[in-house]
Amino acid sequence: MKKNIRIVDIAKKAGVSIGTVDRVLHHRGDVSEVTKEKILKIVEEVDYHPNIFAKTLASKRDFVIASLTPWFKDRYAYWAKPQQGIIEAIEQIKQFGVTLKQFYFKMEDTESFTSEAEKILELSPDGVVLAPWAKREALKFIQSLDERKIPYVFIDSTLKETNPISFVVQNSYKSGYLAAKLLDYGINERSLILLVHITKELDNVNHLLQREKGFLEYFESRKEKMHTIVKIKVTGEENELKEKIKEKGIGLSSVDAVFITNSKVHHAVNCFKELTKSPKIVGYDLIPRNIELLKKGKVDFLICQKPEKQGFIATNLLFDHIVRKQKVKLENYTPIDIVTKENIEYYSSF
């Protein structure tokens, strides 16, 4: 058969009506398993793909995708990158009548998440790309999306209690486990390690807790080294981390390694800048400030999450689900890249 295959061609080859083929392709109505398998086998043999462009033009329908992600102050910020990926995806699919409505919340203000979520519910889009940063507020929003049968895709992190059509994330547990392994290579036995969370509501940020879990479980499996791990949580105010370390009776010079569970690595560097020898430091994300510290040797490793790729893939998954009516893959994990000053120049994202 020719490459320009139509439903009528599949129907003739299968010896069934066009309506039967249409029901199988769009999962509508009752079709016997024998007939269904016969049709799907032919579809696979002829490599049939529906003409989506013609279909959307015929329907004369527009599709609206909403994105809800953290607010960012400039294009160099971490959260500018997922949004960049979303916009790039929209540029490629806008010919099919897809438009984007962007909504932002402030990570330090959970009420802003709720107010922006309410705006999305009023809009009633065809789908949502969502960073479920504030867990409690996100769960309430997701419940409303489920009630309205609005599909959603997660980026950056995911929530087990929910039913997204897909999620595009880095495996937070494994990245935390990897961070521990990287630090363990560079320190002696019985070292003092700081595990630092820089956030206002740790219990409401699931992926940071998963990174902590992976980090701690690595060292649980390495008990013979007997490291001391001290967990510290700060909100991110200037000098707050330094003061917290002193409050715990820890001398800065006695710290051998530091794990920052998010992109705010510079807080750790500032604490130890007056020391002749700084501890080993591992953190996340290729934002300009972190890249500069990495190049200067102030940070040993950065773990890259491919945030722009997450936004791009998530938007295309929604498109496939909403417009192409395809079943999409639930779990989509981005690579866990280890970036050092020796290979940073080969990362072109920033």
Secondary structure, DSSP 8 states (H G I E B T S, - for coil): --SS--HHHHHHHHTS-HHHHHHHHTT-S---HHHHHHHHHHHHHHT----HHHHHHHHT--EEEEEEEE--SSTTSTTHHHHHHHHHHHHHHGGGTEEEEEEEE-TT-HHHHHHHHHHHHHH--SEEEE---SHHHHHHHHHHHHHTT--EEEES---TTS--SEEEE--HHHHHHHHHHHHHHTS-TT-EEEEEEE-S-GGG-HHHHHHHHHHHHHHHTTGGG--EEEEEEE---TTHHHHHHHHTT--GGG--EEEESSS-THHHHHHTTTSSS--EEEEE---HHHHHHHHTTS-SEEEE--HHHHHHHHHHHHHHHHTS-----SEEE---EEE-TTTGGG----
